């Protein structure tokens, strides 16, 4: 079916097919990679594409997921833009997927993610949350990069210019990682009021430090989004919501 379409017809389906694109579309996208990647990068770079209220709304969601599946490092800037706009326009399907998309691009993106976080660490948490989660995903996949990622994120945590919510969540990440050696540092931040206690309270810190070690990764199955079962489940859920 898809192989009979022109490139233009094939690409426009991300705007017109809503939630009906499946894995057969993804397989054809892989074949047409040379034209698909530049098109999807362009889709994500235009803020107007995030404002649609009709079925064209699906364009940026598909563009994000497919770029992550294709794993082309040239998509990094477009995905950084998608991260920003997804929080501006509250498109959770994008912000859920972006950390995994970064991971799919490979470890060469680590330095760029660090630079992005460093530039925006004093902004609100939404400005860097996806990128921090992306680093933790990369931390999991590339053991040789773990020390460098931990050192960088700890530096961000310690920086007094860092947003309080970002710092608080980083403390929670390191606690979750089992870094009991950092407890005196965390307690000092609590005592100085440099932590958002609505996000993490002192009692939570005492309870979690030394507890179960579970890295603060956020893995997401990009391919599963296009599985027939997932599409059917979403359609069923939306139908029930409409009826309710």
DRENPA-3360 file (N, C-alpha, C; in nm, 2 decimals, always signed):
BEGIN
1 = XXXXXXXX = +0.08/-0.12/+0.00/+0.00/+0.00/+0.00/+0.09/+0.13/+0.00 ~ +0.17/+0.14/+0.11/+0.25/+0.27/+0.12/+0.35/+0.28/+0.01 ~ +0.40/+0.17/-0.04/+0.50/+0.17/-0.14/+0.45/+0.23/-0.27 ~ +0.32/+0.24/-0.29/+0.26/+0.29/-0.41/+0.24/+0.44/-0.41 ~ +0.27/+0.50/-0.29/+0.25/+0.65/-0.27/+0.37/+0.72/-0.31 ~ +0.35/+0.84/-0.36/+0.47/+0.93/-0.38/+0.52/+0.97/-0.24 ~ +0.64/+1.03/-0.24/+0.70/+1.07/-0.12/+0.61/+1.18/-0.05 ~ +0.56/+1.27/-0.13/+0.47/+1.37/-0.07/+0.35/+1.31/-0.01;
9 = XXXXXXXX = +0.28/+1.22/-0.08/+0.16/+1.16/-0.02/+0.20/+1.08/+0.10 ~ +0.31/+1.01/+0.10/+0.35/+0.93/+0.21/+0.38/+1.01/+0.34 ~ +0.45/+1.12/+0.32/+0.49/+1.21/+0.43/+0.37/+1.28/+0.49 ~ +0.28/+1.32/+0.41/+0.16/+1.39/+0.46/+0.07/+1.31/+0.55 ~ +0.09/+1.18/+0.54/+0.00/+1.09/+0.62/+0.02/+1.11/+0.77 ~ +0.13/+1.17/+0.81/+0.15/+1.19/+0.96/+0.05/+1.30/+1.01 ~ +0.00/+1.38/+0.92/-0.09/+1.48/+0.95/-0.24/+1.44/+0.93 ~ -0.26/+1.34/+0.85/-0.40/+1.31/+0.81/-0.45/+1.18/+0.85;
17 = XXXXXXXX = -0.36/+1.09/+0.91/-0.40/+0.96/+0.94/-0.43/+0.94/+1.09 ~ -0.42/+1.05/+1.17/-0.45/+1.05/+1.31/-0.37/+0.93/+1.38 ~ -0.44/+0.85/+1.45/-0.38/+0.74/+1.52/-0.38/+0.61/+1.45 ~ -0.39/+0.61/+1.32/-0.41/+0.49/+1.24/-0.28/+0.44/+1.18 ~ -0.17/+0.51/+1.19/-0.04/+0.46/+1.14/+0.01/+0.35/+1.22 ~ +0.05/+0.24/+1.15/+0.10/+0.12/+1.22/+0.25/+0.09/+1.19 ~ +0.29/-0.03/+1.22/+0.43/-0.06/+1.20/+0.46/-0.08/+1.05 ~ +0.36/-0.10/+0.97/+0.39/-0.11/+0.83/+0.43/+0.03/+0.77;
25 = XXXXXXXX = +0.38/+0.14/+0.84/+0.42/+0.27/+0.80/+0.57/+0.30/+0.84 ~ +0.60/+0.25/+0.96/+0.74/+0.26/+1.01/+0.84/+0.19/+0.92 ~ +0.80/+0.07/+0.88/+0.89/+0.00/+0.79/+0.91/+0.07/+0.66 ~ +0.81/+0.13/+0.61/+0.83/+0.21/+0.48/+0.91/+0.34/+0.51 ~ +0.89/+0.40/+0.63/+0.97/+0.52/+0.66/+1.12/+0.48/+0.67 ~ +1.15/+0.36/+0.71/+1.29/+0.32/+0.72/+1.35/+0.31/+0.58 ~ +1.27/+0.26/+0.48/+1.31/+0.25/+0.35/+1.33/+0.39/+0.28 ~ +1.24/+0.48/+0.32/+1.25/+0.62/+0.26/+1.32/+0.72/+0.35;
33 = XXXXXXXX = +1.41/+0.67/+0.44/+1.48/+0.74/+0.54/+1.54/+0.87/+0.49 ~ +1.59/+0.87/+0.37/+1.66/+0.99/+0.31/+1.57/+1.11/+0.30 ~ +1.44/+1.08/+0.27/+1.34/+1.19/+0.26/+1.26/+1.21/+0.39 ~ +1.25/+1.11/+0.46/+1.17/+1.11/+0.58/+1.23/+1.20/+0.69 ~ +1.36/+1.17/+0.72/+1.43/+1.24/+0.83/+1.43/+1.40/+0.81 ~ +1.47/+1.45/+0.69/+1.46/+1.60/+0.68/+1.32/+1.65/+0.69 ~ +1.22/+1.58/+0.64/+1.08/+1.63/+0.65/+1.04/+1.63/+0.80 ~ +1.07/+1.53/+0.87/+1.02/+1.52/+1.01/+1.10/+1.63/+1.10;
41 = XXXXXXXX = +1.23/+1.65/+1.07/+1.30/+1.76/+1.14/+1.23/+1.89/+1.11 ~ +1.19/+1.92/+0.99/+1.13/+2.04/+0.96/+0.99/+2.05/+1.03 ~ +0.92/+1.95/+1.04/+0.79/+1.95/+1.11/+0.81/+1.99/+1.25 ~ +0.91/+1.93/+1.32/+0.93/+1.96/+1.46/+0.98/+2.10/+1.48 ~ +1.04/+2.16/+1.38/+1.11/+2.29/+1.40/+1.01/+2.41/+1.40 ~ +0.88/+2.38/+1.35/+0.78/+2.48/+1.33/+0.68/+2.48/+1.44 ~ +0.68/+2.59/+1.52/+0.59/+2.60/+1.64/+0.45/+2.59/+1.60 ~ +0.41/+2.64/+1.48/+0.27/+2.63/+1.44/+0.22/+2.49/+1.43;
49 = XXXXXXXX = +0.30/+2.39/+1.41/+0.26/+2.25/+1.40/+0.21/+2.20/+1.53 ~ +0.25/+2.26/+1.64/+0.21/+2.21/+1.77/+0.07/+2.28/+1.82 ~ +0.02/+2.37/+1.74/-0.10/+2.44/+1.78/-0.23/+2.38/+1.72 ~ -0.21/+2.29/+1.63/-0.33/+2.24/+1.56/-0.43/+2.17/+1.66 ~ -0.56/+2.19/+1.64/-0.66/+2.14/+1.72/-0.74/+2.03/+1.64 ~ -0.71/+2.01/+1.51/-0.78/+1.91/+1.44/-0.68/+1.79/+1.42 ~ -0.71/+1.70/+1.33/-0.63/+1.58/+1.31/-0.48/+1.61/+1.28 ~ -0.45/+1.73/+1.23/-0.31/+1.76/+1.20/-0.23/+1.76/+1.32;
57 = XXXXXXXX = -0.29/+1.77/+1.44/-0.22/+1.76/+1.57/-0.13/+1.64/+1.58 ~ -0.17/+1.54/+1.51/-0.09/+1.41/+1.52/+0.05/+1.43/+1.45 ~ +0.07/+1.53/+1.37/+0.19/+1.54/+1.29/+0.31/+1.54/+1.38 ~ +0.31/+1.63/+1.48/+0.43/+1.64/+1.57/+0.45/+1.52/+1.66 ~ +0.34/+1.45/+1.69/+0.35/+1.33/+1.77/+0.42/+1.22/+1.69 ~ +0.37/+1.20/+1.57/+0.44/+1.10/+1.48/+0.58/+1.14/+1.45 ~ +0.60/+1.26/+1.42/+0.74/+1.31/+1.38/+0.84/+1.27/+1.50 ~ +0.80/+1.30/+1.62/+0.89/+1.27/+1.73/+0.92/+1.12/+1.75;
65 = XXXXXXXX = +0.81/+1.04/+1.75/+0.83/+0.90/+1.76/+0.91/+0.84/+1.65 ~ +0.88/+0.88/+1.52/+0.95/+0.82/+1.41/+1.10/+0.86/+1.41 ~ +1.13/+0.98/+1.44/+1.27/+1.02/+1.44/+1.34/+0.94/+1.55 ~ +1.28/+0.92/+1.66/+1.34/+0.84/+1.76/+1.37/+0.69/+1.71 ~ +1.27/+0.64/+1.65/+1.29/+0.50/+1.59/+1.40/+0.49/+1.49 ~ +1.41/+0.59/+1.41/+1.51/+0.60/+1.30/+1.65/+0.62/+1.36 ~ +1.65/+0.69/+1.48/+1.78/+0.71/+1.55/+1.88/+0.78/+1.47 ~ +1.84/+0.89/+1.40/+1.94/+0.97/+1.32/+1.98/+1.09/+1.41;
73 = XXXXXXXX = +2.11/+1.10/+1.43/+2.17/+1.20/+1.52/+2.14/+1.34/+1.46 ~ +2.12/+1.35/+1.34/+2.09/+1.49/+1.28/+1.95/+1.54/+1.33 ~ +1.87/+1.45/+1.40/+1.74/+1.49/+1.45/+1.75/+1.56/+1.59 ~ +1.87/+1.57/+1.65/+1.88/+1.62/+1.78/+1.82/+1.75/+1.80 ~ +1.86/+1.85/+1.72/+1.81/+1.99/+1.74/+1.66/+1.99/+1.73 ~ +1.60/+1.91/+1.63/+1.45/+1.91/+1.62/+1.39/+1.85/+1.74 ~ +1.45/+1.75/+1.80/+1.39/+1.69/+1.92/+1.41/+1.78/+2.04 ~ +1.51/+1.86/+2.05/+1.52/+1.96/+2.15/+1.41/+2.06/+2.14;
81 = XXXXXXXX = +1.38/+2.10/+2.02/+1.26/+2.19/+1.99/+1.13/+2.12/+2.03 ~ +1.12/+1.99/+2.00/+1.00/+1.92/+2.03/+0.98/+1.91/+2.18 ~ +1.09/+1.89/+2.25/+1.08/+1.89/+2.40/+1.03/+2.02/+2.45 ~ +1.08/+2.13/+2.41/+1.04/+2.27/+2.45/+0.89/+2.29/+2.42 ~ +0.85/+2.27/+2.29/+0.71/+2.30/+2.25/+0.61/+2.20/+2.32 ~ +0.65/+2.08/+2.34/+0.56/+1.98/+2.40/+0.52/+2.03/+2.54 ~ +0.61/+2.09/+2.62/+0.57/+2.14/+2.75/+0.49/+2.27/+2.74 ~ +0.53/+2.36/+2.64/+0.45/+2.48/+2.61/+0.31/+2.45/+2.58;
89 = XXXXXXXX = +0.28/+2.35/+2.50/+0.15/+2.31/+2.46/+0.09/+2.19/+2.52 ~ +0.16/+2.14/+2.62/+0.12/+2.02/+2.71/+0.08/+1.90/+2.62 ~ +0.17/+1.86/+2.54/+0.15/+1.74/+2.46/+0.23/+1.63/+2.52 ~ +0.17/+1.55/+2.61/+0.24/+1.46/+2.69/+0.30/+1.34/+2.61 ~ +0.23/+1.31/+2.50/+0.29/+1.20/+2.42/+0.43/+1.23/+2.36 ~ +0.46/+1.36/+2.35/+0.59/+1.40/+2.30/+0.69/+1.40/+2.42 ~ +0.65/+1.46/+2.53/+0.75/+1.46/+2.64/+0.77/+1.33/+2.70 ~ +0.68/+1.23/+2.69/+0.70/+1.10/+2.73/+0.81/+1.03/+2.64;
97 = XXXXXXXX = +0.80/+1.06/+2.51/+0.89/+0.99/+2.42/+1.03/+1.05/+2.40 ~ +1.04/+1.18/+2.42/+1.17/+1.24/+2.39/+1.29/+1.19/+2.46 ~ +1.28/+1.16/+2.59/+1.40/+1.10/+2.66/+1.45/+0.97/+2.59 ~ +1.36/+0.89/+2.55/+1.40/+0.77/+2.48/+1.45/+0.80/+2.34 ~ +1.40/+0.90/+2.28/+1.45/+0.94/+2.14/+1.59/+0.98/+2.16 ~ +1.63/+1.06/+2.26/+1.77/+1.10/+2.28/+1.85/+0.98/+2.29 ~ +1.81/+0.88/+2.37/+1.89/+0.76/+2.39/+1.91/+0.69/+2.26 ~ +1.81/+0.68/+2.17/+1.82/+0.61/+2.05/+1.92/+0.68/+1.95;
105 = XXXXXXXX = +1.95/+0.80/+1.98/+2.05/+0.87/+1.89/+2.20/+0.83/+1.92 ~ +2.22/+0.77/+2.04/+2.35/+0.72/+2.07/+2.43/+0.82/+2.16 ~ +2.54/+0.77/+2.21/+2.61/+0.85/+2.31/+2.68/+0.98/+2.26 ~ +2.68/+0.99/+2.13/+2.74/+1.12/+2.07/+2.66/+1.24/+2.11 ~ +2.53/+1.22/+2.15/+2.45/+1.33/+2.19/+2.47/+1.38/+2.33 ~ +2.55/+1.30/+2.41/+2.56/+1.34/+2.55/+2.62/+1.48/+2.57 ~ +2.72/+1.52/+2.50/+2.78/+1.65/+2.52/+2.68/+1.76/+2.48 ~ +2.59/+1.74/+2.38/+2.49/+1.84/+2.34/+2.38/+1.85/+2.45;
113 = XXXXXXXX = +2.35/+1.73/+2.51/+2.25/+1.74/+2.61/+2.30/+1.81/+2.74 ~ +2.43/+1.79/+2.77/+2.49/+1.85/+2.88/+2.49/+2.01/+2.86 ~ +2.53/+2.05/+2.74/+2.53/+2.19/+2.70/+2.39/+2.25/+2.72 ~ +2.29/+2.18/+2.67/+2.15/+2.23/+2.68/+2.11/+2.25/+2.82 ~ +2.14/+2.15/+2.90/+2.10/+2.15/+3.05/+2.18/+2.27/+3.12 ~ +2.31/+2.28/+3.08/+2.39/+2.38/+3.14/+2.34/+2.52/+3.11 ~ +2.29/+2.54/+2.99/+2.24/+2.67/+2.95/+2.11/+2.71/+3.01 ~ +2.02/+2.60/+3.04/+1.89/+2.63/+3.09/+1.86/+2.58/+3.23;
121 = XXXXXXXX = +1.96/+2.55/+3.30/+1.94/+2.49/+3.44/+1.88/+2.59/+3.53 ~ +1.89/+2.72/+3.51/+1.83/+2.82/+3.60/+1.68/+2.85/+3.55 ~ +1.64/+2.80/+3.44/+1.50/+2.81/+3.40/+1.41/+2.71/+3.47 ~ +1.28/+2.71/+3.44/+1.20/+2.62/+3.51/+1.23/+2.47/+3.47 ~ +1.18/+2.38/+3.55/+1.21/+2.24/+3.54/+1.18/+2.18/+3.41 ~ +1.07/+2.23/+3.35/+1.02/+2.18/+3.22/+1.13/+2.20/+3.11 ~ +1.21/+2.30/+3.13/+1.31/+2.33/+3.02/+1.42/+2.23/+3.01 ~ +1.44/+2.15/+3.12/+1.55/+2.05/+3.11/+1.51/+1.91/+3.15;
129 = XXXXXXXX = +1.39/+1.89/+3.20/+1.35/+1.76/+3.25/+1.37/+1.64/+3.15 ~ +1.33/+1.66/+3.02/+1.34/+1.56/+2.92/+1.49/+1.53/+2.90 ~ +1.57/+1.63/+2.90/+1.71/+1.61/+2.87/+1.78/+1.54/+2.98 ~ +1.75/+1.57/+3.11/+1.80/+1.50/+3.22/+1.76/+1.35/+3.22 ~ +1.64/+1.33/+3.19/+1.59/+1.19/+3.17/+1.66/+1.12/+3.06 ~ +1.69/+1.19/+2.95/+1.76/+1.14/+2.84/+1.90/+1.10/+2.88 ~ +1.97/+1.18/+2.96/+2.10/+1.15/+3.01/+2.10/+1.02/+3.10 ~ +2.00/+1.01/+3.18/+1.99/+0.89/+3.27/+1.97/+0.77/+3.18;
137 = XXXXXXXX = +1.89/+0.78/+3.08/+1.87/+0.66/+2.98/+2.00/+0.63/+2.92 ~ +2.08/+0.73/+2.88/+2.21/+0.70/+2.82/+2.31/+0.64/+2.93 ~ +2.29/+0.69/+3.05/+2.37/+0.63/+3.16/+2.35/+0.48/+3.17 ~ +2.23/+0.44/+3.15/+2.19/+0.30/+3.16/+2.25/+0.22/+3.05 ~ +2.24/+0.27/+2.93/+2.28/+0.20/+2.81/+2.43/+0.20/+2.79 ~ +2.50/+0.30/+2.83/+2.64/+0.31/+2.81/+2.72/+0.32/+2.94 ~ +2.75/+0.20/+3.00/+2.82/+0.20/+3.13/+2.95/+0.29/+3.13 ~ +3.02/+0.29/+3.02/+3.14/+0.37/+3.02/+3.12/+0.52/+3.03;
145 = XXXXXXXX = +3.00/+0.56/+3.02/+2.97/+0.71/+3.03/+2.91/+0.74/+3.16 ~ +2.89/+0.65/+3.25/+2.82/+0.67/+3.37/+2.89/+0.77/+3.46 ~ +3.01/+0.76/+3.48/+3.08/+0.85/+3.57/+3.07/+0.99/+3.52 ~ +3.09/+1.01/+3.40/+3.09/+1.15/+3.34/+2.95/+1.21/+3.35 ~ +2.84/+1.13/+3.33/+2.71/+1.18/+3.34/+2.68/+1.21/+3.49 ~ +2.71/+1.12/+3.58/+2.69/+1.15/+3.72/+2.76/+1.27/+3.77 ~ +2.89/+1.29/+3.73/+2.97/+1.41/+3.77/+2.90/+1.53/+3.72 ~ +2.85/+1.53/+3.59/+2.79/+1.65/+3.54/+2.66/+1.68/+3.61;
153 = XXXXXXXX = +2.57/+1.59/+3.63/+2.45/+1.61/+3.70/+2.47/+1.65/+3.84 ~ +2.57/+1.60/+3.91/+2.60/+1.65/+4.04/+2.64/+1.79/+4.04 ~ +2.72/+1.83/+3.94/+2.76/+1.97/+3.93/+2.64/+2.06/+3.91 ~ +2.55/+2.02/+3.83/+2.43/+2.10/+3.81/+2.35/+2.11/+3.94 ~ +2.34/+2.00/+4.01/+2.27/+2.00/+4.14/+2.33/+2.10/+4.24 ~ +2.46/+2.10/+4.24/+2.53/+2.19/+4.34/+2.53/+2.34/+4.30 ~ +2.51/+2.37/+4.17/+2.51/+2.50/+4.12/+2.40/+2.58/+4.18 ~ +2.43/+2.69/+4.25/+2.32/+2.77/+4.32/+2.23/+2.84/+4.22;
161 = XXXXXXXX = +2.27/+2.85/+4.09/+2.19/+2.91/+3.99/+2.08/+2.81/+3.94 ~ +2.09/+2.69/+3.97/+2.00/+2.59/+3.92/+1.86/+2.60/+3.98 ~ +1.76/+2.59/+3.90/+1.62/+2.60/+3.95/+1.60/+2.50/+4.07 ~ +1.53/+2.55/+4.17/+1.51/+2.47/+4.29/+1.44/+2.34/+4.26 ~ +1.34/+2.34/+4.17/+1.27/+2.21/+4.14/+1.36/+2.11/+4.07 ~ +1.44/+2.17/+3.98/+1.54/+2.08/+3.91/+1.64/+2.03/+4.01 ~ +1.69/+2.11/+4.10/+1.78/+2.06/+4.20/+1.72/+1.95/+4.29 ~ +1.59/+1.97/+4.33/+1.52/+1.88/+4.41/+1.51/+1.74/+4.34;
169 = XXXXXXXX = +1.47/+1.75/+4.22/+1.45/+1.62/+4.14/+1.59/+1.55/+4.12 ~ +1.69/+1.63/+4.10/+1.82/+1.57/+4.09/+1.87/+1.50/+4.22 ~ +1.83/+1.56/+4.33/+1.86/+1.50/+4.46/+1.79/+1.37/+4.47 ~ +1.66/+1.37/+4.43/+1.58/+1.24/+4.43/+1.64/+1.14/+4.34 ~ +1.69/+1.18/+4.22/+1.76/+1.09/+4.13/+1.88/+1.02/+4.19 ~ +1.96/+1.10/+4.26/+2.08/+1.04/+4.32/+2.05/+0.96/+4.44 ~ +1.95/+0.99/+4.51/+1.90/+0.91/+4.62/+1.85/+0.78/+4.57 ~ +1.78/+0.78/+4.46/+1.73/+0.66/+4.39/+1.84/+0.58/+4.34;
177 = XXXXXXXX = +1.95/+0.64/+4.31/+2.07/+0.57/+4.26/+2.15/+0.50/+4.37 ~ +2.12/+0.54/+4.49/+2.19/+0.47/+4.60/+2.31/+0.55/+4.65 ~ +2.32/+0.68/+4.62/+2.44/+0.75/+4.65/+2.43/+0.80/+4.80 ~ +2.45/+0.71/+4.89/+2.44/+0.74/+5.04/+2.55/+0.84/+5.08 ~ +2.66/+0.84/+5.00/+2.77/+0.93/+5.03/+2.74/+1.07/+5.02 ~ +2.63/+1.10/+4.94/+2.59/+1.24/+4.92/+2.49/+1.29/+5.02 ~ +2.45/+1.21/+5.12/+2.34/+1.25/+5.21/+2.38/+1.38/+5.28 ~ +2.50/+1.40/+5.34/+2.53/+1.53/+5.40/+2.51/+1.65/+5.31;
185 = XXXXXXXX = +2.55/+1.63/+5.19/+2.53/+1.74/+5.09/+2.38/+1.77/+5.08 ~ +2.30/+1.67/+5.06/+2.15/+1.69/+5.05/+2.09/+1.75/+5.17 ~ +2.14/+1.71/+5.29/+2.08/+1.76/+5.41/+2.12/+1.91/+5.42 ~ +2.24/+1.95/+5.38/+2.28/+2.09/+5.38/+2.19/+2.17/+5.29 ~ +2.15/+2.12/+5.18/+2.05/+2.19/+5.09/+1.92/+2.21/+5.16 ~ +1.87/+2.11/+5.23/+1.75/+2.11/+5.30/+1.75/+2.22/+5.41 ~ +1.86/+2.22/+5.49/+1.88/+2.32/+5.60/+1.88/+2.46/+5.55 ~ +1.94/+2.48/+5.43/+1.95/+2.62/+5.37/+1.82/+2.66/+5.29;
193 = XXXXXXXX = +1.72/+2.57/+5.29/+1.60/+2.60/+5.21/+1.62/+2.60/+5.06 ~ +1.71/+2.53/+5.01/+1.74/+2.53/+4.87/+1.67/+2.41/+4.80 ~ +1.57/+2.35/+4.86/+1.50/+2.23/+4.81/+1.35/+2.26/+4.81 ~ +1.28/+2.22/+4.71/+1.14/+2.23/+4.71/+1.08/+2.11/+4.79 ~ +1.04/+2.14/+4.91/+0.99/+2.03/+5.00/+0.85/+1.98/+4.95 ~ +0.79/+2.04/+4.86/+0.66/+1.99/+4.81/+0.70/+1.87/+4.71 ~ +0.82/+1.87/+4.66/+0.86/+1.77/+4.57/+0.93/+1.66/+4.65 ~ +1.02/+1.69/+4.74/+1.09/+1.60/+4.82/+1.11/+1.65/+4.96;
201 = XXXXXXXX = +1.05/+1.59/+5.06/+1.06/+1.64/+5.20/+1.18/+1.57/+5.27 ~ +1.22/+1.63/+5.38/+1.33/+1.57/+5.46/+1.30/+1.43/+5.50 ~ +1.18/+1.40/+5.54/+1.15/+1.27/+5.58/+1.16/+1.17/+5.47 ~ +1.12/+1.22/+5.35/+1.14/+1.13/+5.23/+1.29/+1.10/+5.21 ~ +1.37/+1.20/+5.23/+1.51/+1.18/+5.21/+1.56/+1.07/+5.31 ~ +1.52/+1.08/+5.43/+1.56/+0.98/+5.53/+1.51/+0.84/+5.50 ~ +1.39/+0.83/+5.44/+1.34/+0.70/+5.41/+1.40/+0.64/+5.29 ~ +1.44/+0.72/+5.19/+1.48/+0.67/+5.07/+1.63/+0.64/+5.06;
209 = XXXXXXXX = +1.71/+0.72/+5.13/+1.86/+0.70/+5.13/+1.89/+0.56/+5.18 ~ +1.96/+0.49/+5.10/+2.00/+0.35/+5.14/+1.90/+0.25/+5.11 ~ +1.79/+0.29/+5.05/+1.68/+0.20/+5.01/+1.71/+0.13/+4.88 ~ +1.60/+0.09/+4.81/+1.62/+0.02/+4.69/+1.68/+0.10/+4.58 ~ +1.78/+0.05/+4.52/+1.86/+0.12/+4.41/+1.79/+0.10/+4.28 ~ +1.74/+0.21/+4.22/+1.67/+0.20/+4.09/+1.70/+0.33/+4.01 ~ +1.79/+0.32/+3.92/+1.83/+0.44/+3.84/+1.71/+0.51/+3.79 ~ +1.72/+0.65/+3.78/+1.61/+0.73/+3.74/+1.60/+0.74/+3.59;
217 = XXXXXXXX = +1.59/+0.63/+3.53/+1.57/+0.62/+3.39/+1.42/+0.64/+3.35 ~ +1.40/+0.67/+3.23/+1.26/+0.68/+3.18/+1.25/+0.62/+3.04 ~ +1.25/+0.48/+3.04/+1.25/+0.41/+2.91/+1.10/+0.41/+2.85 ~ +1.10/+0.41/+2.72/+0.97/+0.42/+2.65/+0.98/+0.34/+2.52 ~ +0.88/+0.25/+2.50/+0.88/+0.17/+2.38/+0.82/+0.24/+2.26 ~ +0.91/+0.30/+2.18/+0.86/+0.38/+2.07/+0.79/+0.29/+1.97 ~ +0.84/+0.18/+1.94/+0.77/+0.09/+1.84/+0.64/+0.04/+1.89 ~ +0.62/+0.02/+2.02/+0.50/-0.03/+2.07/+0.38/+0.07/+2.05;
225 = XXXXXXXX = +0.42/+0.20/+2.04/+0.32/+0.30/+2.01/+0.24/+0.27/+1.88 ~ +0.31/+0.20/+1.79/+0.26/+0.17/+1.66/+0.21/+0.03/+1.64 ~ +0.20/-0.04/+1.75/+0.15/-0.18/+1.74/+0.00/-0.18/+1.73 ~ -0.05/-0.28/+1.67/-0.20/-0.29/+1.65/-0.27/-0.29/+1.78 ~ -0.22/-0.37/+1.88/-0.28/-0.38/+2.01/-0.29/-0.24/+2.08 ~ -0.18/-0.16/+2.07/-0.18/-0.03/+2.14/-0.27/+0.06/+2.07 ~ -0.28/+0.06/+1.94/-0.37/+0.15/+1.87/-0.51/+0.12/+1.90 ~ -0.54/-0.01/+1.90/-0.68/-0.06/+1.94/-0.71/-0.02/+2.08;
233 = XXXXXXXX = -0.62/-0.03/+2.17/-0.64/+0.00/+2.31/-0.67/+0.15/+2.33 ~ -0.60/+0.24/+2.25/-0.62/+0.38/+2.26/-0.75/+0.42/+2.20 ~ -0.79/+0.36/+2.09/-0.92/+0.39/+2.03/-1.03/+0.35/+2.12 ~ -1.02/+0.23/+2.19/-1.12/+0.19/+2.28/-1.14/+0.28/+2.40 ~ -1.02/+0.33/+2.45/-1.02/+0.42/+2.57/-1.09/+0.55/+2.53 ~ -1.05/+0.60/+2.41/-1.11/+0.73/+2.37/-1.26/+0.72/+2.35 ~ -1.30/+0.60/+2.29/-1.44/+0.58/+2.27/-1.52/+0.58/+2.40 ~ -1.46/+0.52/+2.50/-1.53/+0.51/+2.63/-1.53/+0.65/+2.70;
241 = XXXX = -1.43/+0.73/+2.68/-1.42/+0.86/+2.73/-1.53/+0.95/+2.67 ~ -1.55/+0.93/+2.53/-1.65/+1.01/+2.46/-1.79/+0.98/+2.51 ~ -1.81/+0.85/+2.53/-1.94/+0.80/+2.58/-1.97/+0.85/+2.72 ~ -1.86/+0.86/+2.80/-1.88/+0.91/+2.94/-1.90/+1.06/+2.95;
% end
